[in-house]
């Protein structure tokens, strides 16, 4: 059997007794959308008559073409510029509709050209969502014309902390190097269009009402201590400085979201909702007054109210809210898509509560975790997720009924960049773990791990061809 290193592996691949067909790959393939296949299905038939790629939609046809190019990798030269390709029949379709990757460009800004390469590698693995974490305490990365200080001030911090942060740490060392950057609206429109050509939806995240210190540094009136001038946060972790719950701040966020919606035409907008301390709301007279007006019993409940107020902008334009799993605890909209990050069990809770769920548990698919011995690996946030653990990831948690399982719409791996200063570090932490994740997100048949590695070795050449760094298998 010829060595056809397809990643993710298709559900059915039949090689015709090791036969090889002489073909011209540039002209012999016929690509058609047909009515007799489901919207996400595709088929590839390579015979003596050439290659035929059939699919139930344009997106599925793109996946077929990606797979066919991997079949061509097994080709051998023949005369007159033609090649010998293995005769195969492939039938495939993804199990999940959301097959995503998140790139945090807030903690460390990533150049536009690198983001485009990330789009390419996402497409190479037949994934269909790129989630951009655009704002956080350490930097605001999206141009907002109504509020220019968000990028003039909020996109830049004077320096970054050195070393790994621990929970009990109260003293820090800094590198003395300013860091920052942001994407213009045209930059982001280019990324969105480039991704759309490859069948990928870009989901922007504006994290709120916590993780907003960069915005408050730009506009102090957004915070609970407007007389204090904050800086863009220089250390990692969770800031106690959160948005206030005044009407003017609600309108500020609505204005920001309206501009974001103009840039990103996709159906989903991520509003964060994670790690929002309520301490300042407990101390604020204005927040306590708002809490009393709403009949709430605890300051933390203001988060759900605030999210509902700003999310109305999404509803007006037919978009759908996405949030981290803390949102389930804040009386969030029932149609919100929940990303289960704190554990797989959080996804189970969200599905039982009636939400569509994207599984992204930190113990399995957080690619800022170590993948080898911390003594020899680059600095990471902690944890341990080697390649084989990613390959063993089960998307659907146990204990769900059939109806609840249907609410698990997919999976996502996340790249948080506190400890990744640029593209080289991101590539090393992302790849080839992304290849193992893509197998699970696609729903490929699970083989012994060694068989996956056998397919993965030649697949690394494709990653190299994209100009991306990766961690060597050996």
N, C-alpha and C positions, 0 to 999 in steps of 0.2 A: 504494500500500500504506500502511495506517495506521502511524503511528510507535508500535510496541509495544516499549517499552524494558525488556525482560525481562533481569534479572541474577540469577543466572547464566543464560546463554542456553540454551534447551532444545535437545535434539538434533534435534527436528523441530518446525517451526512453519509451518503452511500457512494463508495468508490466502485466503479465498474471494473472489477477484476484487475485493477492496476493498469488499465489501458491509458494510453496517452494520445491526445489528439493534436494534430498540427493545426494551428490557428493564428490568425492575425488579431491580437487583442484589441487593436484600435478600431477594427471595422466589423469583426465577426459577431459581436454581442448585440442582441436585440433586446431592448428594454421597453416593457409595456405595462401600463396599469390595466388590470382586468377586473371583471365583475364577479368572477367565481372564487375570489379569495377574500377573506376578511380584511378589514381596513388596516390591520397591523401585520398581516401575513405577507411573506414573500417566498418565491421559489427560484432556484437556479438549476438549470439543466445544461450541462456541457456534454455535447455529443459530437459525432463526426460532422454534423451539419452546422456546428458553431455553438455559441452560448446564448441561452435565452433567459432573461431575467424578467420575472413576472411578479406583480405585487398588487395589493388591494388599494394602495394609495401612493401619493408621491413620496410621503415620508418613508413608507415601507420600501419603495423602490430605491431610495437613498441607502437604506440599510443593506439591500441586496447588492448594490453597487460596491459598498464598502467591503462586504464579504467576498464578492467576486474578485476585487483587487487583491485580497489576501490569498485567494486560490491561485491567482496569477503569480504570486510570490514563489509558488512551487514549480513554476514553468522552467523548461530547459530550452536553450537556443536551438532553432532549426534554420533551414535555409531561407534566403530572401527576406530576412527581417522578421520571419514568423517564429513562433515558439511552440513547444510541445507542452500542452496543459493536461492535467489529469482529467479523465472523464468522471464527472460526479453528478449526483443529484442532491440538492440541499433544500430542505423545507424548514422554515423557521418563523417564529413570531415571539415578541417579548411577553413575559408574564405580567409585567407591571408597566403602568402608564407613566410613572414618574421615576426616571433614572437619572439622578442628579449629582452634581458636585458643587460645593460651596467654596468660594475663594474669598478670604478676608483680605480686603485691600485697605482697610482702615488702620490696623496696627502698623503694617508696613505697606506703603504705597507701591503698587506694581505697575510698570510701564504698560501703555496701551498695546504695544506690539507683543508683549508677553501674554497679555490677556487673550489676544487673537490666537496665539499658539495654544493656549489652554483650550480655547474653543475647538481647535483642530484635534487635540488629543481626546477631548470629550466625544467628538464625532467619530474618531477612529474606533472608539469602543462602543459605538451605537447607543450612546446615552443621549438624552434629549433635554436636559435642564442644566443651565449654568446659573447658580445663585451667587450674586455679588453682594457681599457684606460691605456696604458703602459708607456707613457712619458708625462711629463709636466714640468713647471718651478720648481716644488717642488721635483722632483725625476725622475730618469731614471731607469726603472725596467727590461729591457731585455738585456741579455748578447750579446755583439757584439764583436767578436774576433778581427776584424780589428781595433777596437778602444776601448781598454780595459779601458781607463779612463772614459768612459761613465758610467761604474758601479763602478770603483774604486773611482771616485770623484762624479759623477753625481747622484749616488744612495743614497747619504747621505747628510743630512742637520744637522747643529749643534744643532738646536732647532726649535721649532714651536711656532707660536703666540698663545696667550691665548685669549679666548673670540671671539665674533663675529665681523667680519670686516665690517665697513660701508664705503660708498663712500667718505665721507668727512674726514675720519680718517687719521692722519699723524703721530701719535705716537702709539707705540705698546708695549705690554708686552709679554715676552717669558717664556716658561716653563723650559729652561735650560737643556732639555733632548735631546740628539742626537736621530735622527730617520732615518731609512733607511732600505734597503734590495733590493734584485733583484732576478729574476728567471734566473737560468742557462738555456741553450738551452735544456738540458735534462728535466728540470722541465717543461718547456713549451711543449715539445713533449709529456710528460706524460699527461698533461692536455688536449692537443689536442686529443690524442688517447682515453682517458677516455670519453671525450665528444662525439667523433665519435661513440663509442660503444653504445651511447644513442641517436644517431640521431641528434646531436647538432654540428653546425659549430662554431668554435671559430674565431672571426674576431679581428685581432690585430689593435690597433691604434697607429701610430707614428704621434703625433700632430705637424704640421709645416705649415708655416715658423715661426709663433708665438708660444708662450708657449714652448720655447726652452731654457730657461735660464739654466736649469740643464746641457744641452749639451754644452752650451757656457762656463759655469763654468769649464767643463772638458777640453774643447778645445777653448780657447779665440779667436783663429783665425777665428772661425765660426761667430763671432759677428761683429758688425759695429764699435766697439772700441777695436781692438785686443790688444792694449797696456794696457787695464784695466782687472784686475783679478776679475771676479764676483764670488760670492758664490752661492750655490744652494739656491733658494728663500725660505725665512723663513715665509713670509706672504702669504696670499691667493690673490685673485684678478688677474689682468692682468699685466704682466711685459712689459715694453717698450723695453726690450732687445730681438730682433728678429734676425733670421739668416741674414747674408749679402747675396748678390746676385752674388757673385763671382763664377767663373767656378769651383774653388777648392771646394767650399761649396756644389755646385750642385753635384759634384762627390762624396763628402762625404755622402750625403743623398742617392745617388744611391747605394753606397756600403752597407750602413746600410740596405736599403730595400732589396737588394739581399740576405742578411743573414736572414732577417725576413721572406722572401718568402720560404727559405729552411725549416723553422720551421713550418710555417702555410700553409698547402696545400689547404686550402679552396679558393673559387673563389673571395673573397672580401678582400681588404686591405683598412683600413680607414686611411686617411691622414689629418684628422682634418680640418684645414683651417679656424678655428673660431678665432675671437678676435685677429687680427694681426694688431697692431698699425703701421702706416707707417711713424711716426715721424723721426726715425733714418734714413730711406731711403731718406727722404727729406733733411737731413743734411749731408749725406754721399756723397763725391765727386764720389766715385766709383759707388754708386747706381744711382746717377744723370747721370753719363756717360752711364751706362747701359740703363737707361730710354730713353736717347736721341738716342742711337743706335737702340733701338727697336721702336722708333717713338711713344712712349707713352706720354700722356699728363699729367698724374698724377702718383705720386710715388706709390699710392695704387695699381695701375695696375700691378706692378711688382709681386704681389702675384700670379696672374693668370699665368704669364709667368713662375715663379719659380715652381709652382705646375705642370705645363705641362711638364717642363724639367725632374723633378724627377719621374713623373708618367709614363714616357716612359718605365721605368723598369717593371712596372706592365703589360703594353701592350705587351712587349717582351715575357712575360711568360703567357699570356692569362688570366691575372687577371683583376679585375674590381675595379676601384676607388670608394670609399665611402667618403663623406665629409659632414661637417655641412652646414647649409643653407647659410652661408655667401659666399660659393663657387659660388652660382648662380650669385653673383654680381661681380665675378672676371674672367669671361669668361672661366669657367672651361670646361673640355671635355664634349661633349654632352651625352656620355654614363655614366657619373658619377651618382651614386646613391646618392640622397640628403637626409640627415636627417634633418627634419624640427623641430628645437628646440625652436626658439625664439617665435613662435606662430603657431597656426594652419594655419593662413593666409600665412605664409611662405611656407607651404606645398602646398597650392593652387597655389602660384606663381611658384613654382618649377615644379609642374605637368603641368601647362599651358605652361611652357617653354620647355616641352618635356622630362623631367627627370623622371626616376623612383624615388619614394619617400617613405621613411620610416617616419611615423608620430611619433614624440616624443616631443610634445609641453610642454614647462616647466610649463605651467599653469595647466596641467592635470596629467603628468606622471613623474615629477621630484621627486624622493623619498628622496631627501635631504631637502625637505620642511617640515614644521611642520605638524603634523597630529592631534594635539590637542592644548590645551591652552599652550602658550609659558611659562607661569609661572610654569607649572608643568611638561612640556615635556623636554627631553634632548635638549641641545643647537643645533640649526639648522640654516641654512643659511637665513631663512625667509619664506615668503609665507605660504599658508595653503592649504593642499591637504589631507583631511580626506578620509577614506575608501569609503564612499558613492560617493564622487566626482570622484574617480577613476572608480568606477563601472558605472558611468554615461558617461564616456568618449566615444565620437564618433570618430572612427578612420578616416573615410573619411570626409573631410571638405565639407561644403555646397558650392554650386556654381560651381561645376565641371560638365562637360559633361560626357557622358558614357565613351568616349575614355580617358578623363583625369582621371576619377575615376579608370580606369583599371591600371593607372600608380602608384596608391597608393598600393605598394606591401606589406605593413604591418605596424607594430607599434613596438615601443620599449620603455621600461621604463629605466630610468637612475638613478644610485646611485653614486653621487659625494661625495667624502669622506673627504672633508676639516674638517668636524666636526664629523667624525666617526673614532675613533682611532683604532678600531679593530673589530673582528667578532661579538662580542656581540652587539655593536652599529649598525653595518650594518644589522644584523638580525632584530633588533627592528625597523629600518626604512624601511626595505624591506618588511617584512612580518607582517600581511597578505595582504598588499596592492598589492603584486605580484599576489595573488590569484584573486583579482578583475580585475587587468589588464589582466590576462590570459583569462578571460571570453571575454573581448572585442577583444583581439588580435586573439582569436580563432574564434570569430563570434558567440558565444553562444546566444541562444534566451534570450533577456533581460526580466527578471521577476521583480516583485516588489522587492525592495532592501531587505525587511525583509525575503523573500524567499531565497535570496542569503545567507544571514547571517545564516539562518537555516541550509543550506548545509555546510556553512563554519565552524561552530562550531565543528562537528566531524572531519572535514578535518584537523583541527589544530593538531590532534594527529599524523597525517602523518608527519607534519612538525617537531613535537617534536621527532619523531622516527629518523629523519635525524640528530638530535643533533644541531638544529638551534634555536636561540632565535627569539622571535616575540613579537609584541605589543599585550597585551591581548585585547580582544574585549570589555571588561567591565572596 
